[in-house]
């Protein structure tokens, strides 16, 4: 059985892959084409229901909802990629340092992670916004900071188990330097859990960005964001419920897709999970 077939034999991975690809395709397509300009105001067509002209209807300014949902996918994917990169990049360094040096360094770095973990992304975003201003960049910074201890703890735990193995002792006896041990033996062996965690946290990042934008701490008008679209829709729920329904479906679709993708990766890449489900 080849690697691709092994992944697609897992139902969670297959469904998650399909849902995630739809989101990515919508985002990529919106970079070159959308049915209408996502920010174009047309007062004559405001608050229209779904039709052939506007499949998902229009908002209070007459902007096409389908075009804005497609552009919102770009925003969500960019936020997910950047926040995971920030959390993963810094978290892995902290986790490796804690596992390798141990004792005082380990204790200090883990207490720092506990401190960061005590400030949820929303609270961090409010703090940053009060110092600077609400923006998508500051929202990504808040979410990325929140992810640092997530990846640091995972890296530390998996690295400690790898460093205790016999082949690490053999590598040191063979004259391999500490940097070589980390790069050639530790990092490749902790890559799978990091990929799994990254895919799951990607979904959480999309949800966090939508929440922050809904609160006015993320993407700012007139730029499209699923959370911001939900915020705009709440005033018109009684007369234009589709303004909330379609962005809400987009958020649920993306979060479900990337969550299932992460579950499928975990089931396939972790032999212990496979044995536990038989």
C-alpha positions in Angstrom: 0.0 0.0 0.0 1.5 3.3 -1.0 1.6 6.4 1.3 -1.2 8.3 -0.4 -3.5 5.2 -0.3 -2.7 4.7 3.4 -3.9 8.3 4.1 -7.0 8.2 2.0 -8.1 4.8 3.6 -8.8 6.9 6.7 -12.3 8.4 6.5 -11.4 11.4 8.7 -8.5 12.3 6.5 -10.5 11.9 3.3 -13.4 14.0 4.4 -11.1 16.6 6.0 -9.0 16.7 2.8 -12.0 17.3 0.6 -13.5 20.1 2.8 -10.1 21.8 3.2 -9.4 21.7 -0.6 -12.7 23.4 -1.2 -11.7 26.2 1.1 -8.3 26.5 -0.5 -9.7 26.5 -4.0 -12.2 29.2 -3.1 -9.3 31.3 -1.7 -7.1 30.8 -4.7 -9.9 31.5 -7.2 -10.8 34.7 -5.4 -7.2 36.0 -6.0 -7.9 36.0 -9.8 -11.7 36.1 -10.0 -14.8 36.8 -8.0 -18.4 37.3 -9.3 -18.2 41.0 -8.2 -15.8 43.3 -6.5 -16.1 42.3 -2.9 -16.0 45.9 -1.6 -18.2 47.5 -4.3 -21.2 49.2 -2.8 -24.5 49.1 -4.7 -27.3 50.7 -2.7 -29.9 49.5 -5.3 -29.2 45.9 -4.5 -28.9 46.0 -0.7 -30.2 43.2 1.4 -31.3 41.0 -1.5 -31.9 37.3 -1.0 -30.1 34.5 -2.8 -30.8 34.7 -6.6 -29.2 33.8 -9.9 -27.5 37.2 -9.9 -26.3 36.9 -6.3 -26.3 33.2 -5.3 -25.7 34.1 -1.6 -27.5 37.4 -1.6 -26.1 40.8 -0.7 -25.4 42.7 2.5 -26.6 46.0 3.8 -24.4 47.9 1.3 -25.3 45.8 -1.7 -22.0 44.0 -1.7 -22.1 40.4 -3.1 -21.9 37.9 -0.2 -20.4 35.1 -2.4 -17.5 37.4 -3.4 -16.9 38.4 0.2 -17.1 34.8 1.5 -14.5 33.8 -1.1 -12.2 36.7 -0.2 -12.7 35.9 3.5 -11.2 32.4 2.8 -8.0 34.1 1.8 -8.0 36.1 5.0 -8.6 33.0 7.1 -5.9 30.9 5.4 -3.3 33.7 5.7 -4.1 34.1 9.4 -3.8 30.3 9.9 -0.4 30.1 8.1 1.2 33.1 9.8 0.0 32.3 13.3 1.1 28.6 13.0 4.5 29.8 11.7 4.9 32.1 14.7 3.8 29.6 17.3 5.7 26.7 15.7 8.9 28.6 15.0 9.3 30.1 18.5 7.7 27.2 20.3 10.0 24.5 18.8 13.1 26.5 19.8 11.9 26.9 23.3 10.8 23.3 23.6 14.1 22.0 22.3 16.1 24.3 24.6 14.0 23.1 27.6 14.5 19.4 26.7 18.2 19.7 25.9 19.4 21.9 28.8 16.9 20.7 31.5 17.0 21.7 35.1 16.9 25.5 35.6 16.6 26.4 31.9 13.7 23.9 31.6 12.0 25.2 34.6 12.3 28.9 33.6 11.1 28.3 30.0 8.1 26.2 31.1 7.1 28.8 33.7 7.3 31.4 30.9 5.0 29.2 28.8 2.6 28.9 31.7 2.6 32.7 32.0 1.8 33.1 28.2 -0.8 30.4 28.4 -2.6 32.3 31.1 -3.5 35.1 28.6 -6.0 33.8 26.1 -5.8 35.0 22.5 -8.8 37.3 23.0 -7.3 38.9 26.1 -3.9 39.3 24.4 -5.6 40.9 21.4 -7.4 43.4 23.6 -4.1 44.2 25.3 -2.3 44.7 22.0 -5.2 46.7 20.6 -5.2 49.0 23.6 -1.5 49.7 23.1 -1.5 49.9 19.3 -4.8 49.6 17.4 -7.2 46.9 16.3 -5.9 45.2 13.1 -5.5 41.9 11.4 -1.7 42.0 12.0 -2.2 42.5 15.7 -4.8 39.7 15.8 -2.3 37.4 14.1 0.3 38.4 16.6 -2.0 37.7 19.6 -3.0 34.2 18.2 0.6 33.4 17.3 1.8 34.3 20.8 -0.9 32.1 22.3 0.3 29.2 20.2 3.9 29.4 21.4 3.4 27.4 24.6 1.3 24.9 22.8 4.1 23.9 20.4 6.8 24.4 23.1 5.2 21.9 25.4 4.7 19.4 22.7 8.2 19.8 21.4 9.7 19.4 24.9 7.7 16.3 25.7 8.5 14.5 22.4 12.1 15.6 22.4 12.7 14.3 26.0 11.4 10.9 24.9 13.7 10.9 21.9 16.8 12.1 23.8 16.3 9.1 26.2 16.6 6.5 23.4 19.5 4.2 22.9 20.3 5.5 19.4 21.0 9.0 20.8 23.5 7.5 23.2 25.1 5.6 20.3 25.2 8.7 18.2 27.0 10.6 20.9 29.4 7.7 21.4 30.1 7.8 17.6 31.2 11.4 17.9 28.1 13.2 16.6 27.9 16.7 17.9 24.9 18.0 19.9 23.7 20.2 17.0 23.9 17.2 14.7 21.9 15.1 17.2 19.2 17.7 17.3 19.1 18.3 13.5 19.6 14.7 12.4 17.8 12.6 15.1 15.5 14.7 17.3 13.8 17.1 14.8 12.9 14.4 12.2 11.4 12.2 15.0 9.2 14.9 16.4 8.1 16.2 13.0 4.9 14.0 12.8 3.3 15.2 16.1 4.2 18.8 15.1 2.4 18.4 11.7 -0.6 16.9 13.4 -0.8 19.6 16.0 -0.3 22.3 13.4 -3.2 21.1 11.2 -5.5 21.0 14.3 -4.4 24.4 15.5 -4.9 25.8 12.0 -8.6 25.2 12.4 -8.5 26.9 15.9 -6.7 29.9 14.3 -9.5 30.3 11.8 -12.1 30.3 14.5 -10.0 32.6 16.7 -9.6 35.1 13.9 -13.4 35.0 13.2 -14.0 35.6 16.9 -11.6 38.5 17.1 -13.0 40.1 13.9 -16.5 39.7 15.2 -15.4 41.7 18.3 -13.8 44.4 16.2 -10.2 43.3 17.1 -9.2 41.6 13.9 -9.9 42.4 10.3 -11.1 46.0 9.9 -13.8 47.2 7.4 -14.2 47.2 4.5 -11.9 44.1 4.1 -13.8 40.9 4.0 -13.7 38.5 7.0 -16.1 35.8 8.0 -16.2 37.1 11.6 -16.7 40.7 10.5 -19.5 39.6 8.2 -21.3 37.9 11.2 -20.9 41.1 13.1 -22.5 43.1 10.3 -25.3 40.6 10.0 -26.5 40.6 13.6 -28.5 43.9 13.0 -30.3 42.4 10.0 -31.0 38.9 11.2 -34.8 39.3 11.2 -34.9 40.6 7.6 -31.8 39.1 6.0 -30.8 35.9 7.8 -28.6 34.8 4.9 -26.1 37.5 5.8 -25.2 35.4 8.9 -26.0 31.9 7.5 -23.4 31.8 4.7 -20.4 33.2 6.6 -21.3 30.9 9.5 -21.4 27.9 7.2 -18.0 28.9 5.8 -16.5 29.1 9.3 -18.0 25.7 10.3 -16.9 24.2 6.9 -13.3 25.3 7.3 -13.0 24.4 11.0 -14.5 21.0 10.5 -12.3 20.3 7.4 -9.0 21.1 9.1 -10.0 19.4 12.3 -10.8 16.2 10.5 -7.6 16.5 8.5 -5.7 16.7 11.7 -7.5 13.8 13.2 -6.8 11.8 10.0 -3.1 12.6 10.1 -2.9 11.6 13.8 -4.7 8.3 13.1 -2.4 7.5 10.1 1.0 8.8 11.4 0.7 7.6 15.0 0.7 3.8 15.2 -0.5 3.9 18.8 -3.7 5.6 17.7 -4.3 3.0 14.9 -3.9 0.1 17.4 -6.2 1.8 19.9 -9.0 2.0 17.3 -8.9 -1.5 16.0 
